[in-house]
């Protein structure tokens, strides 16, 4: 990261207690470029230039919806992700998984902002 350009940090935590996709690593995409992968129970951190960035997680043909975040200089944004499919078993659960794999494949992964605070404790506004 360029020392002259202000930056902030994005930290992504992936659920560890979900059965779906437990053995698969998800691609971490910032601004259209793959920046790494995240496994179940892992934490991924990246320093990015201050400003607006688009984040998406992908696995094969499935993904999360795109999420836009605004990073302030010195800021920290904490994100959380998990599979959207239920952990339940049985006939109905099977239909839910089938629906998620076909009709809802762009929402296979849930991605949400957990906390948006700067290192000095000031709050950041989430984009609308």
Secondary structure, 3 states (H helix, E strand, C coil): CCCCCCEEEEEEEECCCCCCCCCCCEEEEECCEEEEEECCCCEEEEEEECEEEEEEEEECCEEECCEEEEECCCEEEEEEEEECCCCCCCHHHHHHHHHHHHCCHHHCEEEEEEEEEECCCCECCCCC
